[in-house]
Amino acid sequence: MTPPPHRKAPRWRATGRASLRVIVVWAVSTLTMLVLAAVLPDFRLQSADGDSATRIGLTAASGAGAFGLLGALVWPLLVRALLLVPAFVLGLLVFVLNGSLLLLALSLIPHGQSAAEPETAVVVAAVMSAASSATSTFLTVRDDEAYRRRLARMAGRRRRGQGLPAGRRPPPGTVFLQLDGVGHDVLRDALSGERPLMETLAGWHGTTHTLTPWRTDWSSQTGASQLGILHGSNADVPAFRWYEKESGELLVSNRPTSAAELQRRAIARTGDGGLLTVDGASRGNLFTGGAEQLALVLSVAARRGRHNRSRSGYFAYFSDPANATRTAVSFLAEVFREISQALRARLRRERPRLRRGGLYPFIRAFATVVERDVVVAAVIGDILSGRTAVYADLVAYDEVAHHSGPRSRDTHQVLRRLDRCVALIAKVTEHAPRDYRIVLLSDHGQSPGEHFTGRFGLTLEDLVRAGCGLPVSRRAERTPSGAEARATARTALRRPERDGAGRRASEPVVLASGNLGLVSFPEVPGRMTREEIDARHPALLRTLTDHPGMGFLLVHSAVHGPVVLGPDGAEHHLETGTVLGISPLAAFGPGAVEAVRRTAGFANVPDIMINSVCDPDTGAVHAFEDQIGSHGGLGGPQSHPFLLWPSELSPPTPDGRPLVGAEQVHTVLRRWLGEADGPQVPADDSPLTTQATAPFTALSQVVQDEKR
């Protein structure tokens, strides 16, 4: 959007306004220091014998001025010098360094009466930074002329970097905002009603934007979906975590080394760097998408060196110490919010319910506050610097829904805050040096339901071990489901349990990805056939298929190829389409057969893949992990994410055909990027995310909204 024409102010007037802002910020910092000296016993601005009010005021003014100068001159150098410090450590170190600068500033005061304890200096520095930052932001935003000049400078640098004429406006850019885990049905309901949960998006829906569902692959989780969306291929990714027999390694999508390997394989398979290779930025994602500008990107988080770009978002964000103060306050508020919500759920005896103690309140606060603040700030910086393509993942809803449920009151609060983040980003685009199109999407949904252990009293590993005739935990032995599994195994083996338990059976590797289970036998090279499994563990497949929590199993037959097994002897031969009894996939809706058939051809498919049962009326599943909102397999809303796209773009599919698979979504997004006219340029090599720290202060609006 082009800013309205305005009359250029004389240079002397602009200089006067800038000087006035400096004076006002200095005065606010001085007043803040005086107030803190009055209320904090370990912080004083006068000598022990006492000083006049004038002398105390001069001391405060001198200290505030010295602290401001040190912050402006020394702080950016400190941030760059700490490039190799882990991001979490940096977040804590910010407060210590800021306090140290205050102590140094106090020592430079010629009167020498002021003093502060180190821990008090940290508090004083944090409050002063927040106060001065808020004042500066308020004055700058209200000074339209200064704001336009700053944007014009940034736009001019951008145009020179692109080789564009000074008067030419670049073609539209695109911002892809991924609302992690928000299903199509959840978003549709959040946009409906007289008072929708997400007011900003509700205003877009049906006017400027169109809502379209899409269907995930069998593996409905961020690792598979985002790899396909950003890099165009998620082949050989059967689940969130899996065991690879050839290398003997366990791959987990959210481990830096695993994410880097998955990205390497995808690039090798497609021969293309990814969706964001041309002037792109990747923020808060598992993978880079080929972007040069990175922040909180897992696939490069293990890199070490001066050019490690995975932490650039943290350093750009913390280059203003006031950001650390705001985020720390919001972080603590979120911790207490989670504790109170968990206590309320317990007092109300809500079902299903998880224990939400331990480190979880802090993990939730990191996902819903710290990561959100850094990612949103980075996106704002990208927009103001005129970057062509930005893809950012906001994970807050997904984290909360796992523990509170996809449609709980807890997640409703998260959706409201996400809506405010989107509104903030949209507002910033009005001041960008180019027009922007905002595309919202999700990588999967979430299905509700009590987790497998809570419902049946034993874990998936217990059930598999019982079917193999191996010892199981005492808890499983005492549950009806565990006793039933062991009885089934004894009957199938036609021998006493102790004889079966005494066999030198292999120890299986049992993994879970939501309501998707994976079983591998490491000592058997290659993928075991159904016939080999029956020969080695004659009770295992029947134990699994007869269990009431199981929807279907995928195995490979030496005779029939990939076969889906279900209860009561039901089978579906995927190569020929032959069905014995009722297809176990019939209850999982259209597309289930194609999704399972595609995964069956992956090189990394385990010996047995298990999908939990799904209630056709409620969409409830049983996660094999401790989650009451889950995703990873088939069944319910987890397989149905969304696209909310600008109506000016071409439709995702012709004739309203279903959009299926993350790789197809990649093709659509790539087409939309190509619909913008004008030159495309490679990304620059700037190690920091933005040209200045002013975009980050816009997050204070989100923080204030949360307090209200």
C-alpha positions in Angstrom: 0.0 0.0 0.0 1.4 3.3 -1.1 1.7 5.9 1.7 -0.5 9.0 1.1 1.3 12.0 -0.4 2.6 14.5 2.1 4.5 17.8 2.1 8.1 17.4 3.0 9.0 19.2 6.2 12.0 21.5 6.3 15.2 19.9 7.5 15.5 22.3 10.5 12.0 21.2 11.7 12.9 17.5 11.4 16.1 18.1 13.4 14.1 20.0 16.0 11.6 17.1 16.4 14.4 14.6 16.7 16.1 16.7 19.4 12.8 17.1 21.2 12.3 13.3 21.2 15.8 12.8 22.7 15.1 15.3 25.4 11.7 13.7 26.3 13.2 10.2 26.5 16.0 11.5 28.6 13.5 13.2 31.0 11.4 10.0 31.3 14.6 8.0 32.0 15.6 10.5 34.7 12.2 10.4 36.3 12.2 6.6 36.2 15.6 6.5 37.9 14.4 9.0 40.6 11.3 6.9 41.3 13.3 3.6 41.5 15.8 5.3 43.9 12.9 6.2 46.2 11.3 2.7 46.3 14.4 0.4 46.1 16.5 0.3 49.3 19.6 -0.9 47.6 19.7 1.9 45.0 20.6 5.5 46.0 21.4 8.7 44.1 22.8 10.6 47.1 25.6 10.4 49.6 25.2 9.0 53.1 25.2 12.6 54.5 22.3 13.6 52.2 22.2 15.9 49.2 19.9 18.6 48.0 17.0 17.8 45.6 18.8 19.7 42.9 21.9 17.7 43.3 20.0 14.4 43.3 18.2 15.5 40.2 21.4 16.3 38.4 22.8 12.9 39.5 19.8 11.1 38.1 20.0 13.1 34.8 23.7 12.4 34.4 23.2 8.7 35.2 20.2 8.4 32.7 22.2 10.2 30.0 25.3 8.0 30.5 23.2 4.9 30.5 21.4 5.9 27.3 24.7 6.7 25.5 26.3 3.4 26.6 23.2 1.5 25.5 23.3 3.2 22.0 27.0 2.8 21.5 28.1 -0.3 23.4 25.0 -2.6 23.3 25.1 -3.4 19.6 28.7 -4.4 19.9 28.0 -6.6 22.8 25.2 -8.4 20.9 27.5 -9.1 17.9 30.3 -10.3 20.2 28.0 -12.8 21.8 26.9 -14.4 18.5 28.0 -17.9 19.6 26.2 -17.8 22.9 23.1 -20.1 23.0 19.9 -18.1 22.5 18.4 -19.1 25.8 21.5 -18.1 27.7 21.6 -14.8 25.8 18.0 -14.1 26.9 19.1 -14.3 30.6 22.5 -12.7 29.9 20.7 -9.6 28.5 19.6 -8.6 32.0 23.0 -9.0 33.5 24.7 -7.1 30.8 22.2 -4.3 30.9 22.7 -4.1 34.7 26.4 -3.9 34.2 26.0 -1.0 31.8 24.0 0.8 34.5 26.7 0.3 37.1 29.2 1.6 34.6 27.1 4.6 33.9 26.7 5.4 37.6 30.5 5.1 38.0 31.0 7.7 35.3 28.9 10.4 37.2 31.4 13.0 38.3 29.6 13.6 41.7 30.1 9.9 42.7 27.3 9.7 45.2 25.1 7.0 43.5 25.4 3.3 44.2 23.5 0.1 43.6 23.8 -3.5 44.4 24.4 -5.7 41.3 21.0 -7.5 41.6 19.2 -4.2 42.1 21.1 -2.7 39.1 19.6 -5.5 36.9 16.1 -4.5 37.9 16.7 -0.7 37.5 18.3 -1.2 34.1 15.4 -3.4 32.9 12.7 -0.9 34.0 14.6 2.1 32.6 15.0 0.3 29.2 11.4 -0.5 29.1 10.3 3.0 30.0 12.6 4.7 27.5 11.7 2.3 24.7 8.0 2.8 25.2 8.4 6.6 25.2 10.5 6.6 22.1 8.1 4.3 20.3 5.1 6.4 21.3 6.8 9.6 20.1 8.1 8.2 16.8 4.8 6.5 15.8 3.0 9.8 16.4 5.5 11.7 14.4 4.4 10.7 10.9 7.2 12.6 9.3 9.9 10.8 11.2 8.3 7.5 10.6 8.0 8.1 6.8 11.7 9.3 6.7 12.8 6.1 8.3 10.7 3.9 6.0 12.0 5.9 3.0 15.6 5.2 4.0 14.9 1.5 4.4 13.1 1.3 1.1 15.9 3.3 -0.6 18.5 0.8 0.7 16.4 -2.0 -0.5 15.9 -0.6 -4.0 19.6 0.0 -4.4 20.3 -3.6 -3.3 17.8 -4.8 -5.9 19.2 -2.5 -8.6 15.8 -0.8 -9.1 15.4 2.8 -10.0 14.8 5.1 -7.1 11.3 6.0 -8.0 10.1 2.5 -8.9 7.9 0.5 -6.4 8.8 -3.2 -6.2 6.3 -5.9 -7.1 4.1 -7.3 -4.3 5.7 -9.5 -1.6 4.1 -12.4 0.1 4.0 -13.3 3.8 3.0 -16.9 4.6 1.9 -17.2 8.3 1.6 -20.8 9.5 -0.8 -21.2 12.5 0.6 -24.5 13.7 -2.0 -27.2 14.4 -5.1 -25.1 13.7 -7.5 -27.3 11.8 -9.9 -26.1 9.1 -13.0 -26.7 11.3 -11.4 -24.9 14.3 -10.6 -21.9 12.2 -14.0 -21.9 10.5 -15.7 -21.9 13.9 -13.3 -19.2 15.2 -14.4 -16.9 12.3 -18.2 -17.4 12.8 -20.7 -15.9 15.1 -21.6 -12.3 16.1 -18.4 -12.1 18.2 -15.8 -14.3 16.5 -12.7 -15.4 18.4 -10.5 -14.1 15.6 -12.0 -10.8 14.6 -9.3 -9.8 12.2 -9.4 -13.0 10.2 -13.2 -13.0 10.4 -13.2 -9.6 8.7 -11.0 -11.0 5.9 -12.9 -14.2 5.4 -15.3 -13.9 2.4 -14.2 -10.4 1.6 -10.5 -10.2 0.8 -9.6 -13.8 1.5 -11.0 -17.3 0.8 -10.9 -20.2 3.2 -10.0 -23.6 1.6 -9.3 -26.9 3.4 -6.6 -29.3 2.3 -5.8 -32.9 3.3 -2.4 -34.0 4.8 -0.5 -37.1 4.0 -0.8 -40.1 6.4 1.8 -38.5 8.6 -0.1 -35.4 9.7 2.6 -33.6 11.6 4.8 -30.6 11.1 8.0 -32.5 10.1 6.3 -34.1 7.1 4.0 -31.2 6.2 6.5 -28.4 6.5 9.2 -30.3 4.7 6.8 -30.8 1.8 5.5 -27.3 1.9 8.9 -25.6 2.0 11.0 -28.0 0.0 8.6 -29.8 -2.3 9.2 -33.3 -1.1 8.4 -35.3 2.1 9.0 -38.7 0.6 10.5 -41.3 3.0 9.1 -39.4 6.1 6.7 -41.9 7.6 6.2 -40.2 10.9 7.4 -37.6 13.4 10.0 -40.1 14.6 11.2 -43.4 13.2 14.0 -46.0 13.4 16.2 -46.5 10.4 17.6 -50.0 10.2 20.3 -49.3 7.7 22.0 -46.7 9.8 20.7 -47.9 13.2 19.7 -44.3 14.0 16.5 -42.8 15.4 15.3 -39.8 13.4 13.2 -37.2 15.2 11.8 -34.3 13.2 12.4 -31.7 15.9 16.0 -32.6 16.5 18.5 -30.2 14.8 20.6 -33.0 13.3 17.5 -34.9 12.1 15.9 -31.8 10.6 19.2 -31.0 8.8 19.3 -34.5 7.3 15.7 -34.4 6.2 16.3 -31.1 4.5 19.4 -32.4 2.8 17.5 -35.4 1.5 14.6 -33.3 0.2 17.0 -30.9 -1.6 18.9 -33.8 -3.2 15.6 -35.4 -4.3 14.1 -32.2 -5.9 17.3 -30.5 -7.0 15.9 -27.2 -5.8 16.7 -25.2 -2.7 13.2 -24.6 -1.7 10.3 -22.2 -1.7 12.2 -19.2 -0.2 15.5 -19.4 -2.3 14.7 -16.0 -3.9 15.0 -13.2 -1.4 13.3 -15.2 1.3 13.2 -15.4 5.1 12.3 -18.4 7.2 11.1 -17.7 10.8 10.4 -20.2 13.5 10.4 -23.2 11.2 11.9 -26.7 11.2 13.5 -26.1 7.8 15.0 -23.2 5.9 13.0 -23.4 2.6 16.2 -22.2 1.0 16.1 -18.8 2.7 19.2 -16.9 3.6 17.5 -14.9 6.3 16.8 -17.2 9.3 15.5 -17.0 12.8 14.7 -20.0 15.1 15.1 -22.4 12.2 15.8 -25.9 13.6 17.7 -27.4 10.6 20.5 -25.0 11.1 20.4 -24.7 14.9 23.4 -27.1 15.3 25.7 -25.0 13.2 28.5 -23.2 14.9 30.6 -20.4 13.6 30.5 -16.6 13.0 27.9 -17.0 10.3 25.5 -19.1 12.2 22.2 -17.5 11.1 19.8 -19.7 13.0 20.0 -17.3 16.0 20.0 -14.1 14.1 16.4 -13.4 15.1 17.3 -13.6 18.8 20.1 -11.2 18.4 18.1 -8.7 16.3 15.4 -8.9 18.9 17.6 -8.5 21.9 19.6 -5.7 20.3 17.0 -3.6 22.2 17.2 -4.7 25.9 13.7 -3.4 26.5 12.4 -6.4 24.4 13.9 -8.7 27.0 12.0 -6.9 29.7 8.7 -7.1 27.9 9.1 -10.7 27.0 10.2 -11.7 30.5 7.1 -10.1 32.0 4.8 -11.9 29.5 6.7 -15.1 30.0 6.1 -15.1 33.8 2.4 -14.1 33.2 2.0 -17.1 30.9 3.6 -19.5 33.4 1.1 -18.4 36.1 -1.7 -18.5 33.5 -1.0 -22.2 32.7 -0.7 -23.1 36.4 -4.1 -21.5 37.1 -5.8 -23.1 34.1 -4.4 -26.5 35.0 -5.7 -26.1 38.6 -9.1 -25.0 37.3 -9.3 -28.1 35.0 -8.4 -30.3 38.0 -11.0 -28.8 40.3 -13.7 -29.1 37.7 -12.7 -32.7 37.1 -12.6 -32.1 33.3 -12.1 -35.2 31.1 -10.0 -36.1 29.4 -7.2 -34.3 31.3 -3.5 -34.5 31.6 -1.0 -33.8 34.4 0.5 -30.4 33.4 3.1 -29.8 36.0 6.9 -30.1 35.9 8.6 -28.1 33.2 5.5 -27.9 31.0 4.4 -24.4 32.2 7.8 -23.0 31.1 7.7 -24.9 27.8 4.3 -23.5 27.1 5.4 -20.0 28.0 8.4 -20.3 25.6 6.2 -21.4 22.7 3.4 -18.9 23.3 5.5 -15.9 24.3 9.2 -16.0 23.6 9.0 -17.7 20.2 6.0 -15.7 19.2 7.7 -12.4 20.1 10.8 -13.2 18.2 9.1 -14.6 15.1 6.6 -11.7 14.9 9.3 -9.2 15.4 11.4 -10.8 12.7 8.4 -10.8 10.3 7.8 -7.1 10.9 11.5 -6.4 10.2 11.2 -8.4 6.9 8.2 -6.4 5.9 9.7 -3.1 6.6 12.9 -4.0 4.8 10.8 -5.1 1.8 11.7 -8.8 1.6 10.0 -10.7 -1.2 8.9 -13.9 0.5 8.5 -14.7 4.2 7.4 -17.9 5.8 6.8 -18.0 9.6 5.5 -20.6 12.0 3.5 -19.6 15.1 3.4 -22.7 17.3 1.4 -21.4 20.2 -1.9 -23.1 19.5 -0.4 -26.5 18.8 1.5 -26.6 22.1 -1.5 -25.6 24.2 -3.9 -27.9 22.3 -1.8 -31.0 23.0 -2.3 -30.6 26.7 -5.7 -28.7 27.0 -7.6 -30.1 24.0 -8.2 -28.6 20.6 -11.4 -26.7 21.5 -10.7 -25.8 25.1 -11.0 -22.4 26.7 -7.3 -22.3 26.9 -6.9 -22.6 23.2 -9.5 -20.0 22.6 -7.3 -17.5 24.4 -4.4 -18.5 22.2 -6.4 -18.0 19.1 -7.4 -14.5 20.1 -3.7 -13.6 20.7 -2.7 -15.1 17.3 -5.4 -13.0 15.7 -3.9 -9.8 17.3 -0.4 -10.9 16.0 -1.8 -11.2 12.5 -3.6 -7.8 12.8 -0.3 -6.2 13.9 1.6 -7.7 10.9 -1.1 -6.5 8.6 -1.0 -3.0 10.0 2.8 -2.9 9.5 2.4 -3.8 5.8 0.6 -0.4 5.3 4.0 1.3 5.9 6.1 -1.2 3.9 8.1 -0.1 0.8 6.1 -2.6 -1.2 2.6 -4.1 -1.2 2.2 -7.4 0.6 -0.2 -10.3 0.3 -0.7 -12.3 3.5 -1.5 -16.0 3.1 -2.4 -17.9 6.3 -2.2 -21.7 6.4 -1.7 -24.6 8.8 0.3 -27.8 8.6 -2.2 -30.1 10.2 -5.1 -30.0 12.6 -5.6 -31.7 15.9 -7.9 -34.6 16.9 -9.4 -34.8 20.4 -9.5 -37.9 22.6 -8.2 -39.6 25.7 -4.7 -40.9 25.2 -4.2 -44.7 24.7 -2.6 -45.3 28.1 -5.3 -43.4 30.0 -8.1 -45.2 28.1 -6.7 -48.8 28.2 -4.2 -48.7 31.1 -1.2 -49.8 29.2 1.2 -48.3 26.7 1.6 -49.3 23.1 5.0 -50.8 23.9 3.4 -52.9 26.6 0.9 -54.2 24.1 3.6 -55.0 21.5 5.7 -56.8 24.1 2.8 -58.8 25.3 2.1 -59.9 21.7 5.8 -60.9 21.4 5.7 -62.9 24.6 8.0 -60.5 26.3 7.8 -59.2 29.9 5.6 -56.1 30.4 5.3 -53.5 33.1 3.5 -54.4 36.3 0.9 -51.7 35.6 0.0 -53.4 32.3 -0.3 -56.7 34.0 -2.9 -55.4 36.4 -5.1 -53.8 33.7 -7.9 -55.6 31.9 -6.5 -54.6 28.6 -3.1 -55.8 29.5 -4.5 -59.1 30.8 -6.5 -59.5 27.6 -3.4 -58.9 25.5 -1.4 -61.5 27.3 -4.3 -64.0 27.2 -4.6 -63.5 23.4 -0.8 -64.1 23.1 -1.0 -67.3 25.1 -3.9 -68.6 23.1 -2.3 -67.9 19.8 1.0 -69.4 20.9 -0.8 -72.4 22.4 1.7 -72.6 25.2 2.1 -71.3 28.7 3.1 -67.7 29.1 6.3 -68.5 30.8 7.5 -70.5 27.8 6.6 -67.6 25.5 8.4 -65.2 27.8 11.4 -67.4 27.9 11.9 -67.4 24.1 14.8 -65.4 22.8 12.5 -63.0 21.0 13.9 -59.8 19.6 13.4 -56.6 21.6 11.2 -54.4 19.4 11.7 -50.7 19.0 8.2 -49.1 19.6 7.7 -45.4 18.7 4.8 -43.1 18.7 3.8 -40.1 16.6 0.4 -38.9 18.0 -2.1 -41.8 17.2 0.4 -43.3 14.8 2.6 -46.2 16.2 5.7 -47.7 14.6 7.3 -51.1 15.4 10.7 -52.2 14.2 12.8 -55.3 14.9 16.4 -54.0 14.6 18.1 -57.4 14.4 16.2 -58.3 11.2 17.8 -56.5 8.2 15.4 -54.8 5.8 11.7 -54.6 6.2 10.2 -57.8 7.7 7.4 -59.4 5.8 4.1 -60.3 7.3 5.1 -64.0 6.9 8.3 -63.4 8.8 6.5 -61.6 11.6 4.0 -64.4 12.0 6.9 -67.0 12.1 8.8 -65.1 14.7 5.9 -63.7 16.7 2.8 -65.7 15.9 0.6 -63.8 18.4 1.7 -60.2 17.6 -0.5 -59.2 14.7 -3.6 -60.8 16.1 -2.9 -59.2 19.5 -2.8 -55.8 17.9 -5.7 -56.1 15.4 -8.0 -57.5 18.1 -7.3 -54.7 20.6 -10.3 -52.2 20.8 -7.9 -49.2 20.5 -6.5 -50.2 17.1 -7.9 -48.9 13.8 -5.6 -50.7 11.4 -2.1 -52.0 10.8 0.1 -51.7 7.7 2.5 -54.6 7.0 4.2 -55.9 3.9 3.4 -59.3 2.6 5.8 -61.4 0.4 2.8 -62.6 -1.5 0.4 -59.6 -1.7 2.7 -56.6 -1.2 1.4 -53.9 1.2 -1.5 -55.1 3.3 -3.7 -53.2 5.7 -5.0 -55.4 8.6 -8.0 -54.8 10.8 -10.2 -56.5 13.4 -12.1 -59.7 12.7 -9.6 -60.8 10.0 -10.3 -57.8 7.7 -7.7 -57.1 5.1 -7.1 -54.6 2.3 -4.5 -55.4 -0.3 -3.3 -52.1 -1.5 -1.7 -53.2 -4.8 -4.7 -55.1 -6.1 -7.5 -53.4 -4.2 -8.7 -56.8 -2.9 -10.7 -56.4 0.3 -11.5 -59.3 2.7 -14.4 -58.4 4.9 -14.9 -54.6 5.5 -11.9 -52.5 4.6 -10.1 -51.3 7.8 -9.6 -47.9 6.0 -13.3 -47.3 5.2 -13.9 -45.6 8.5 -11.1 -43.0 7.8 -12.8 -41.2 5.0 -11.9 -40.4 1.4 -8.2 -40.3 0.6 -7.2 -42.8 3.3 -6.3 -45.6 0.8 -4.2 -43.3 -1.3 -2.4 -41.8 1.7 -1.5 -45.3 3.2 -0.5 -46.7 -0.2 1.9 -43.8 -0.8 3.5 -44.2 2.6 3.8 -48.0 2.1 6.2 -47.2 -0.8 8.7 -45.3 1.4 12.1 -46.8 2.1 11.9 -46.0 5.8 8.6 -47.7 6.6 8.9 -49.7 9.8 8.0 -53.4 10.0 4.6 -52.6 11.4 2.7 -49.2 11.2 -0.3 -48.8 13.6 -3.1 -46.3 13.4 -5.4 -46.0 16.4 -9.2 -46.3 16.1 -11.2 -43.2 15.3 -14.7 -42.4 16.4 -16.6 -41.5 13.2 -19.0 -39.2 15.0 -16.6 -37.1 17.1 -13.3 -37.6 15.3 -11.7 -38.7 18.6 -8.6 -40.8 18.5 -6.3 -42.3 21.1 -2.8 -40.9 21.0 0.1 -43.2 21.9 1.7 -40.3 23.6 0.4 -38.4 26.6 -1.7 -35.9 24.7 -5.5 -35.2 24.6 -5.1 -33.2 21.4 -3.0 -35.1 18.9 -1.9 -35.4 15.3 0.4 -37.7 13.4 -1.8 -40.3 11.8 -5.3 -40.6 10.2 -8.6 -39.9 11.9 -10.6 -36.8 12.7 -9.7 -33.1 12.2 -5.9 -33.7 12.4 -5.8 -34.5 8.6 -7.6 -31.3 7.6 -5.6 -28.1 7.8 -6.5 -24.9 6.0 -5.5 -22.2 3.5 -6.8 -18.7 3.9 -5.6 -17.0 0.8 -6.1 -13.5 -0.9 -8.9 -13.8 -3.4 -6.8 -11.9 -6.0 -4.6 -15.0 -6.4 -5.5 -17.9 -8.6 -7.5 -20.8 -6.9 -5.4 -23.5 -5.3 -6.9 -26.2 -7.5 -9.0 -26.1 -10.7 -12.7 -26.8 -10.5 -12.6 -27.0 -6.7 -10.8 -30.3 -6.6 -9.5 -31.4 -3.2 -6.0 -30.2 -2.4 -4.1 -33.2 -1.2 -0.7 -33.5 0.3 2.0 -31.0 1.4 3.8 -31.4 -1.9 0.7 -30.1 -3.7 0.6 -27.1 -1.3 4.2 -26.4 -2.2 3.3 -26.2 -5.9 0.4 -23.8 -5.1 2.5 -21.5 -3.0 5.3 -21.5 -5.6 2.7 -20.6 -8.3 1.4 -17.7 -6.1 4.9 -16.4 -5.7 5.3 -16.5 -9.5 2.1 -14.5 -10.0 3.9 -11.3 -8.8 5.4 -9.3 -11.7 8.8 -7.8 -11.6 12.4 -8.9 -11.0 13.5 -11.4 -8.4 16.7 -11.0 -6.6 19.0 -13.1 -4.4 18.9 -12.5 -0.7 21.6 -10.3 0.9 24.1 -11.5 3.4 23.2 -9.3 6.4 23.6 -11.4 9.6 20.9 -9.6 11.4 17.2 -9.7 10.6 16.4 -6.0 10.3 17.9 -2.6 9.7 16.8 -1.2 13.1 15.1 -2.2 16.3 12.0 0.0 16.0 9.9 -2.8 14.4 10.3 -4.9 17.6 8.7 -2.3 19.8 5.4 -2.8 18.0 5.1 -6.0 20.0 4.3 -3.9 23.0 0.7 -3.6 21.6 0.3 -7.3 21.8 1.6 -7.4 25.4 -0.7 -4.6 26.5 -3.7 -6.5 24.9 -2.7 -9.6 26.9 -2.7 -7.6 30.1 -6.2 -6.4 29.3 
